[in-house]
Amino acid sequence: MTARLPEGLFAADEDGAARCAWCQATPAYRAYHDSEWGFPVTDDRRLFEKICLEGFQSGLSWLTILNKREAFRRAFAEFDAERVARFKERDVERLLADAGIVRHRGKIESTINNAKRVLELRDEFGSLAAYAWRFEADAASRPKRLTWAALRAMSTSPESVAMSKDLKKRGWSFVGPTTVYAFMQAMGLVNDHVEGCHVRERAVQARQALSVPR
C-alpha cells in the first residue's frame, strides 16, 4: 500500500514523484513546476515577461495564462521591453483582436506602460534583475519548514508589499502585493516548493549557485 503524502503534495502517475499539489492539472503544468517555478531568474526578458503575465493572470488561473504563453510572446515581441515600449494605439487595437491572448485593454496598456518603466529602472539600476533582487526575502524571515498550510497563509510578504509600493511609486500598474508575490515565487526570489516536493532541493541548489546581480 502506498504511503499517504502530506497535505499539499501529490504523486503523478507517470513517475510517482512528490510534487506541490497546485500543479496536478496537466503534464504541461507539472513540467512548468519541475523546470521553471521557483528557480532563480536574472534574465531581464524573462523577468519582464513574468511580471506582465502575472498582471494578466489577475482574476484567472495561472494554467490559463501558461496555455496562452506562446501567443503572448508572439503578441508582445517576445517581451523585449525596448520594443514593447514603442507600441502605439494601433498595436493596442491589434492585441485587442488577438484571440490567442487575454484581450483586456487595461492590462494590454499596462504592459506597454510597464515596458517604459523597465527602461527607466535599467537607467537607474543597470538591469531589471538588479532592481528586483534587491527585494529577495531574508532567509531568517521565512518559515523554518514550508508546509502547505504555511504556504496557503502567504499570499503576500513584507518584501512583496515593499516592492509593490515602490513599483507603483515609479508609475507601474497591475503590480499589487499579491501579483508581486506570485512573481517572486515563480522567479525564485523565494522558494515556495513545499517540504517533500522533489523539486525543492534543486531550487535550493540553484539559488546557492546564483550570482545575484548588483
C-alpha positions in Angstrom: 0.0 0.0 0.0 1.4 3.4 -1.0 2.1 5.8 1.9 -0.2 8.8 2.0 1.6 12.0 1.1 1.4 15.0 3.4 -1.2 17.7 2.6 -0.2 19.9 -0.3 1.7 17.1 -2.2 0.6 14.6 -4.8 2.3 11.9 -6.9 1.8 11.9 -10.7 1.1 8.5 -12.2 3.9 8.9 -14.8 6.8 8.9 -12.3 5.5 8.8 -8.8 7.5 11.8 -7.7 6.0 14.0 -5.0 5.1 17.5 -6.2 3.3 20.6 -5.0 -0.4 20.0 -5.2 -1.2 23.0 -7.3 0.4 21.6 -10.5 -1.8 18.5 -10.8 -4.0 19.6 -13.7 -1.8 18.7 -16.8 1.6 17.3 -17.8 2.5 20.8 -19.1 1.7 22.3 -15.7 3.9 19.7 -14.0 6.7 20.4 -16.4 6.4 24.1 -15.6 6.6 23.3 -11.9 9.5 20.9 -12.3 11.7 23.1 -14.5 10.8 26.8 -14.1 8.7 27.7 -11.0 10.9 28.6 -8.0 14.2 28.5 -9.9 16.1 31.9 -9.7 16.0 34.1 -12.8 18.2 37.0 -13.6 17.3 37.4 -17.3 15.5 40.7 -17.8 13.3 39.5 -20.6 12.0 36.6 -18.5 11.5 38.8 -15.5 9.6 41.3 -17.5 7.5 38.6 -19.2 6.6 37.1 -15.8 5.5 40.3 -14.1 3.4 41.1 -17.1 1.8 37.7 -17.3 1.1 37.8 -13.6 -0.8 41.0 -14.2 -2.8 39.3 -17.0 -3.4 36.4 -14.7 -5.3 38.5 -12.1 -8.8 37.1 -11.8 -7.8 34.0 -13.9 -5.9 30.8 -13.2 -2.2 30.6 -14.0 -2.8 27.5 -16.1 -4.9 29.6 -18.4 -2.0 32.0 -18.9 0.5 29.2 -19.2 -1.5 27.7 -22.0 -1.5 31.1 -23.8 2.1 32.0 -23.1 3.5 31.4 -26.6 0.7 33.5 -28.0 1.5 36.2 -25.5 5.2 36.1 -26.5 4.3 36.5 -30.2 1.9 39.3 -29.4 4.4 41.2 -27.2 7.6 41.0 -29.2 9.0 38.2 -27.0 8.7 40.6 -24.1 11.6 42.7 -25.3 10.9 45.8 -23.2 12.5 48.2 -25.7 10.2 47.0 -28.5 7.1 46.9 -26.3 7.8 50.4 -25.1 7.4 51.6 -28.7 3.9 50.1 -29.1 1.3 52.6 -30.2 -2.5 52.7 -30.2 -2.6 50.6 -33.4 -0.7 47.9 -31.5 -3.3 48.1 -28.7 -6.1 47.6 -31.3 -4.1 44.7 -32.9 -3.8 43.0 -29.5 -7.4 43.5 -28.6 -8.2 41.5 -31.8 -5.8 38.7 -30.9 -7.9 35.7 -29.6 -4.7 33.9 -28.5 -4.2 36.2 -25.5 -6.3 37.8 -22.8 -8.0 40.7 -24.5 -8.2 43.2 -21.7 -7.4 46.8 -22.7 -6.3 47.9 -19.3 -3.8 45.0 -19.0 -2.5 45.5 -22.5 -1.9 49.2 -21.9 -0.4 48.4 -18.6 2.2 46.1 -20.3 3.2 48.9 -22.7 3.4 51.4 -19.8 5.5 49.0 -17.7 7.9 48.3 -20.6 8.7 52.1 -20.5 9.2 51.8 -16.7 11.6 48.9 -17.2 13.8 51.2 -19.3 13.8 53.7 -16.5 14.9 51.0 -14.0 17.7 49.9 -16.3 19.0 53.5 -16.4 19.0 53.7 -12.6 20.0 50.1 -11.6 21.6 48.7 -14.6 19.0 46.0 -15.1 15.6 44.9 -14.1 17.2 42.0 -12.4 19.4 44.1 -10.2 16.3 46.1 -9.1 14.1 43.0 -8.5 16.7 41.0 -6.5 17.0 43.9 -4.0 13.7 42.6 -2.7 14.7 39.0 -2.1 13.5 37.8 1.3 15.9 37.3 4.1 16.1 33.6 4.9 15.6 34.3 8.6 12.1 35.7 7.8 10.9 32.6 6.0 9.2 29.6 7.7 11.6 27.1 9.1 9.5 24.4 7.5 7.4 25.2 4.5 4.2 23.2 4.9 1.1 23.5 2.7 -0.7 25.4 5.5 2.2 27.9 5.8 2.2 28.4 2.0 -1.5 29.0 1.8 -1.2 31.6 4.5 1.3 33.6 2.5 -0.4 35.4 -0.4 2.0 38.3 0.2 5.1 39.1 2.1 6.7 42.2 3.6 9.1 42.2 0.6 6.3 41.9 -2.0 4.4 44.7 -0.3 7.6 46.9 -0.3 8.3 46.1 -4.0 4.7 46.7 -5.0 4.7 50.1 -3.3 8.0 51.1 -4.9 6.9 50.0 -8.4 3.6 51.9 -8.1 5.5 55.0 -7.0 7.6 54.6 -10.2 4.5 54.5 -12.3 3.9 50.8 -12.8 0.4 49.3 -12.9 -1.1 45.9 -12.2 1.6 45.2 -9.6 -0.3 44.7 -6.4 1.4 42.8 -3.5 -0.2 39.5 -4.4 0.8 39.8 -8.0 4.3 40.7 -7.0 4.5 37.8 -4.5 3.5 35.4 -7.3 6.2 36.9 -9.4 8.7 36.3 -6.6 7.6 32.7 -6.2 8.0 32.0 -9.9 11.3 33.8 -10.4 13.0 32.2 -7.4 13.2 35.2 -5.1 11.5 32.9 -2.7 11.5 29.1 -2.7 7.9 28.0 -2.1 8.1 24.4 -3.1 6.7 22.7 0.0 8.7 20.3 2.1 8.7 16.9 0.5 8.4 18.2 -3.1 11.1 16.6 -5.2 12.0 19.9 -6.8 12.6 21.9 -3.6 16.2 20.9 -3.1 17.1 21.5 -6.7 15.7 25.0 -6.4 17.8 25.5 -3.2 20.9 24.4 -5.0 20.2 26.7 -8.0 19.9 29.7 -5.6 23.2 28.7 -3.9 24.9 28.8 -7.2 23.4 32.1 -8.3 25.4 35.2 -8.5 22.9 37.9 -7.6 23.1 40.9 -9.9 24.0 44.2 -8.3 
